[in-house]
Amino acid sequence: MIPSDQQQLKAHLKAVAEILYRNTAPTQLKSFESIEKSLRQKMLEEVGPELGSFFFQQYQGFKQENPEK
């Protein structure tokens, strides 16, 4: 990954982290274990499906442009 993409990714991930943090109950921020469990759950419910959907849409576009592959 080129440095400018790394910087952009880091900035976006920080913004995502801030949103997820704001939407996490204070009771889930009491220990490292509860933070980790909460973050894993949010990754599975919110982040993963969105990334998967994006990649799948990109793949569909690629397949339409390159039907022989």
Backbone hydrogen bonds, N-H to C=O, Kabsch-Sander energy under -0.5 kcal/mol:
donor,donor_aa,acceptor,acceptor_aa,energy
5,D,2,I,-0.6
6,Q,2,I,-2.2
7,Q,3,P,-2.4
8,Q,4,S,-2.1
9,L,5,D,-2.8
10,K,6,Q,-2.5
11,A,7,Q,-2.2
12,H,8,Q,-2.3
13,L,9,L,-2.8
14,K,10,K,-2.1
15,A,11,A,-1.9
16,V,12,H,-2.5
17,A,13,L,-2.7
18,E,14,K,-2.2
19,I,15,A,-1.9
20,L,16,V,-2.8
21,Y,17,A,-2.6
22,R,18,E,-2.3
23,N,19,I,-1.4
24,T,21,Y,-1.7
28,Q,25,A,-2.1
29,L,26,P,-1.7
30,K,27,T,-0.6
35,I,31,S,-2.4
36,E,32,F,-2.7
37,K,33,E,-2.4
38,S,34,S,-2.3
39,L,35,I,-2.8
40,R,36,E,-2.6
41,Q,37,K,-2.2
42,K,38,S,-2.3
43,M,39,L,-2.5
44,L,40,R,-2.3
45,E,41,Q,-2.5
46,E,42,K,-2.8
47,V,42,K,-1.5
48,G,43,M,-3.4
50,E,46,E,-1.0
51,L,47,V,-2.4
52,G,48,G,-2.9
53,S,49,P,-2.5
54,F,50,E,-2.1
55,F,51,L,-2.6
56,F,52,G,-2.5
57,Q,53,S,-2.4
58,Q,54,F,-2.4
59,Y,55,F,-2.4
60,Q,56,F,-2.6
61,G,57,Q,-2.2
62,F,58,Q,-2.2
63,K,59,Y,-2.7
64,Q,60,Q,-2.0
65,E,61,G,-1.8
66,N,62,F,-1.9
69,K,66,N,-2.0
